[in-house]
Structures are given as structure tokens and as C-alpha cells.
Amino acid sequence: MPARFSVLLTPSFRRDLERLPTGIQSRVLRAVSRLEHNPFGPPGRVKMLKAKGVGQWRLEVWPYRVRYDVSGCDVVLYRVRHRSEIYRD
């Protein structure tokens, strides 16, 4: 049986999510729920970033991006923003 990960939402992720349109919110939440089973794939949708700091992984929910880290069996979600804004911080 594959390992199951716990998805943890930070306050900044919750704020970002609340600002999105309702349809996008549901798409992001569906995509995030898949991280419980495999936070390292599928290729193309999930990518390890080269930048330093929090959010070393990126999940694509076009045209939005979710930045997160994997620590043990926890997936910590930091931000969800439009692709033109997510890397500014």
C-alpha cells in the first residue's frame, strides 16, 4: 500500500485561495487532494524548483501555481497565485 501524505494549509495559502474565483478554487482543491497520494508527480504538473526558500515544489493548475514543500509525510502548501505573480517574493 503506498504511503499517504498529510496536506497542511498555511494561513497565506488560505488567504490566496479565498481570493480566487469559485471555479478556480475547486480546481485547485482537486489538484491539491492528489498530493496526498504523490506529491512528487506527475511530470509536467509538478516540478522541483531551483530557487532557495520556502516552496521548493510547484504544482500547476493552469494558469495558477501552488508552491509547497514536502517534509517527511507532510505536504505544506504555502501559496497559490497566478503564474505571473507566484515567483515574486
Buried (B, 14 or more C-beta within 10 A) or exposed (E): EEEEBEBBBBEBBEEBBEEBEEEBBEBBEEBBEBBBEEBEEEEEEBBEEEEEEBBBBBBBBEEBBBBBBBEEEEBBBBBBBEEEEBBEE
